[in-house]
């Protein structure tokens, strides 16, 4: 492996929940089955042979080849030319006054947003410490799911505790990066909110949001809400004691997140060209909704 992104490609295909699969083999057999299916498609065989001399010479396709191909495609998906980047390069006019004021609030000690949504060092300007925290995201249990939920009512997601087995880690989920956050179809680890403003306001009024939460704007996603009180007892200190912001200040933070962090190249309409009309397998290509509003529709 030449890069961690290539190694990462070995993991999703063996996650039965993520892949929603029922293949009975172990991890090695799962990857071998992927290779078998890909190698069985003549067009893919020609394309891999064009790139890898050993495949062209008759050696069998390996999962390493597939992982490298996936990584090379993902390397092309970097979208980091937002107004904040132009501003950092010296273009003072790249950000509006409201976006700049929102940035000051975001990184300031009144809100402490930047304590978890950090930039620099290992965060690599992704606006995340990549650490798990409890922010009290409402628990959602889909009507149809292949996930085994936690708790006595099988209607909770214990988060990090599933890996550590420690009660202290219950309801902890990794801080979400904020690059191009306005283009997300939903927010929080489980998609509890359909628009960016609701996600931001949750950080400012988590207690009331948890108590009063009802799914809205989630389309065909049918889900019931899990227990609420337990979430309130473990909130991160910044969420439990939020900043008291005016409506104007909330709007400025939204302007910063929605507009200053958005690379136009990451907009759904700009990504249309990545969707092929057909694929070598002959399977139908997924349909995508490109008619979306920046930051969702609150």
C-alpha positions in Angstrom: 0.0 0.0 0.0 1.3 3.4 -1.0 -1.2 5.5 0.9 -3.7 5.1 3.8 -6.6 5.7 1.5 -5.7 2.5 -0.3 -5.7 0.6 3.0 -9.0 2.2 3.9 -10.6 0.6 0.9 -10.1 -2.8 2.5 -12.5 -2.0 5.3 -16.0 -1.0 4.1 -16.5 -4.1 2.0 -16.3 -6.4 5.0 -18.8 -4.4 7.1 -22.0 -6.3 6.9 -24.1 -3.4 8.3 -22.6 -0.8 5.9 -22.9 -3.1 2.9 -26.3 -4.6 4.0 -25.0 -7.9 2.7 -25.6 -11.5 3.6 -22.4 -13.2 2.2 -21.5 -16.0 4.6 -17.7 -16.0 4.3 -15.0 -14.4 6.5 -13.2 -11.1 5.7 -10.8 -12.7 3.2 -13.5 -14.6 1.5 -15.6 -11.4 1.2 -12.8 -9.5 -0.6 -12.2 -12.6 -2.7 -15.8 -12.5 -3.8 -15.6 -8.9 -4.7 -12.5 -9.7 -6.9 -14.3 -12.6 -8.5 -17.3 -10.5 -9.5 -15.2 -7.7 -10.8 -12.9 -10.0 -12.7 -15.9 -11.7 -14.2 -16.9 -8.5 -16.0 -15.0 -8.3 -19.3 -14.8 -4.5 -19.5 -13.3 -4.2 -16.0 -10.7 -6.8 -17.0 -9.7 -4.7 -20.0 -9.5 -1.5 -17.9 -7.4 -3.0 -15.1 -5.1 -4.6 -17.8 -4.6 -1.1 -19.2 -3.3 0.2 -15.9 -1.5 -2.8 -14.4 1.1 -4.6 -16.5 0.9 -7.7 -14.4 -2.8 -8.1 -15.1 -2.2 -7.5 -18.8 0.5 -10.2 -18.6 -2.0 -12.7 -17.3 -1.7 -12.5 -13.5 -5.0 -12.6 -11.7 -6.7 -9.5 -10.4 -6.2 -8.9 -6.7 -8.1 -6.8 -4.2 -5.0 -4.6 -3.9 -5.7 -3.5 -7.5 -9.3 -2.6 -6.7 -8.2 -0.7 -3.6 -5.7 1.3 -5.5 -8.2 2.2 -8.2 -10.8 3.3 -5.6 -8.1 5.4 -3.9 -7.1 7.1 -7.1 -10.7 8.1 -7.8 -11.1 9.4 -4.3 -7.9 11.5 -4.6 -9.8 13.5 -7.3 -12.6 14.4 -5.0 -10.8 17.0 -3.0 -13.0 20.2 -2.9 -11.1 22.8 -0.8 -11.3 26.1 -2.6 -13.9 27.8 -0.6 -14.1 31.6 0.2 -12.3 31.0 3.5 -9.4 29.5 1.5 -9.2 32.5 -0.8 -9.3 34.7 2.3 -6.4 32.8 3.9 -4.4 33.3 0.7 -4.8 37.1 1.2 -8.0 38.0 -0.6 -9.7 40.1 2.0 -12.8 40.5 -0.1 -13.4 36.7 -0.5 -15.6 36.6 2.6 -18.5 38.9 3.4 -18.8 41.0 6.6 -21.3 38.5 8.0 -19.1 35.5 7.2 -16.2 37.2 8.9 -18.2 38.0 12.0 -19.5 34.4 12.0 -15.9 33.2 11.9 -15.0 35.4 14.9 -17.9 33.9 16.8 -17.2 30.4 15.7 -13.6 30.5 16.8 -14.2 32.7 19.9 -14.5 31.7 23.5 -18.2 32.7 23.6 -19.3 29.7 21.6 -16.2 27.4 21.8 -17.2 25.9 18.5 -13.5 25.7 17.5 -12.7 23.6 20.5 -14.1 20.5 18.8 -14.3 21.8 15.2 -10.6 22.6 15.2 -8.3 23.5 12.2 -4.6 23.0 11.8 -2.2 20.3 12.8 -3.7 16.8 12.5 -7.1 18.2 11.7 -5.7 19.4 8.3 -8.2 22.3 8.0 -11.2 19.8 8.2 -12.8 21.6 11.2 -12.9 18.5 13.4 -10.8 17.1 16.2 -12.0 13.7 15.1 -12.7 12.8 18.7 -16.0 11.5 20.1 -18.2 13.7 22.3 -21.8 13.7 23.7 -23.8 16.4 22.1 -27.2 14.8 22.7 -28.3 14.0 19.2 -31.8 12.6 19.3 -31.9 8.9 19.0 -33.6 7.6 15.9 -34.6 4.0 15.1 -35.5 3.4 11.5 -38.6 1.4 10.7 -36.4 -0.8 8.5 -32.8 -1.4 9.6 -30.1 -4.1 9.7 -28.6 -2.5 12.8 -29.1 -4.1 16.3 -29.8 -1.1 18.6 -28.8 -0.9 22.2 -30.7 -0.4 25.5 -33.6 -2.3 27.2 -36.0 -1.1 24.5 -33.6 -1.8 21.6 -34.0 1.9 20.7 -30.7 3.5 21.5 -27.3 3.8 19.9 -24.6 3.8 22.6 -21.9 5.1 20.2 -18.3 4.7 21.3 -19.4 2.4 24.2 -20.0 -0.3 21.7 -16.2 -0.4 21.1 -14.9 0.4 24.6 -17.5 -1.3 26.8 -17.3 1.7 29.1 -20.4 3.5 30.3 -18.5 6.8 30.2 -18.4 6.6 26.4 -22.1 6.1 26.0 -23.7 8.4 23.3 -20.3 9.7 22.2 -19.9 10.2 18.4 -17.1 11.6 16.4 -17.0 15.4 15.7 -18.2 15.9 12.1 -15.9 17.8 9.7 -17.4 21.0 8.4 -15.8 21.3 4.9 -18.7 21.8 2.4 -21.2 21.1 5.2 -23.9 23.0 3.4 -24.0 20.4 0.8 -24.8 17.5 3.1 -28.3 15.9 2.7 -28.7 15.6 6.5 -26.9 16.4 9.7 -25.6 14.6 12.8 -24.3 11.0 12.8 -27.8 9.6 12.3 -29.3 12.3 10.0 -31.6 13.6 12.8 -31.8 17.0 11.2 -32.5 17.8 7.6 -31.1 21.3 7.6 -28.0 23.1 8.8 -29.8 25.7 10.8 -31.5 23.0 13.0 -28.1 21.3 13.5 -26.5 24.6 14.6 -29.5 25.5 16.9 -29.2 22.1 18.5 -25.8 23.1 19.8 -27.2 26.3 21.3 -30.4 24.8 22.9 -29.8 21.1 23.2 -32.0 20.4 26.2 -35.1 21.8 24.6 -34.3 20.3 21.3 -33.9 16.9 22.8 -37.2 17.1 24.8 -39.2 18.5 21.9 -37.6 16.6 19.0 -39.8 15.1 16.3 -38.4 14.0 12.9 -39.2 16.5 10.2 -38.0 17.0 6.7 -36.5 13.5 6.5 -38.6 12.4 3.5 -39.3 8.7 3.3 -37.1 8.0 6.3 -39.6 6.5 8.8 -38.2 6.4 12.3 -39.2 6.4 16.0 -37.5 8.5 18.6 -35.6 6.7 21.4 -35.2 7.7 25.1 -34.4 11.4 25.8 -33.6 11.8 29.5 -30.4 9.7 29.5 -29.0 12.0 26.8 -29.4 15.0 29.0 -27.3 13.6 31.8 -24.1 13.2 29.8 -23.9 16.3 27.6 -20.5 17.9 26.8 -19.9 20.9 29.0 -20.1 23.3 26.0 -23.4 21.9 24.9 -24.8 21.8 28.5 -23.8 25.5 29.0 -24.2 27.1 25.5 -23.6 30.6 24.4 -26.5 33.1 24.5 -26.5 34.4 21.0 -28.8 36.9 19.3 -30.7 35.9 16.1 -28.3 38.1 14.2 -25.3 36.2 15.6 -26.8 32.9 14.8 -27.3 34.1 11.2 -23.7 35.1 11.1 -22.5 31.7 12.2 -24.7 30.2 9.6 -23.3 32.5 6.9 -19.8 31.4 7.9 -20.6 27.7 7.8 -23.0 27.7 4.8 -21.1 30.0 2.5 -17.5 30.6 3.6 -16.8 26.9 3.9 -18.4 25.9 0.6 -16.3 25.1 -2.4 -18.6 25.6 -5.5 -17.0 22.5 -7.0 -18.6 20.5 -4.3 -22.1 21.7 -5.1 -24.4 18.8 -6.2 -24.9 20.4 -9.6 -21.2 20.6 -10.1 -20.8 16.9 -9.5 -23.2 15.8 -12.2 -20.4 15.0 -14.5 -19.1 12.3 -12.2 -22.2 10.2 -12.7 -21.8 7.9 -15.7 -24.8 7.0 -17.9 -23.8 3.3 -17.8 -21.3 1.1 -15.9 -19.4 -1.9 -17.1 -21.4 -4.3 -15.0 -24.6 -3.4 -16.8 -26.3 -2.7 -13.4 -28.6 0.3 -13.2 -27.0 3.5 -12.2 -28.4 5.1 -9.1 -30.5 8.2 -9.5 -29.4 11.4 -7.7 -31.4 14.4 -6.7 -29.3 17.5 -7.7 -32.1 19.9 -7.0 -31.1 20.7 -3.4 -31.0 23.9 -1.4 -27.8 25.0 0.2 -27.9 23.9 3.8 -31.3 22.2 3.6 -34.7 23.8 3.9 -35.7 24.7 7.4 
